[in-house]
Amino acid sequence: MVKGRDFLQLVKNTCRVLLGRGMNACYVYFMDKETERYFRSRTRKAN
């Protein structure tokens, strides 16, 4: 069973791998605005 910090690290690693594999573009859909705001606040836009 994954708990606390281990779960957060697992989610971060999963997002990093999946988002890093997009060749031309990658789209992420959020079901709620709070999660979207949180995600955007912790990522940077590539130039």
Secondary structure, 3 states (H helix, E strand, C coil): CCCHHHHHHHHHHHHHHHHHCCCCCCCCCCCCHHHHHHHHHCCCCCC
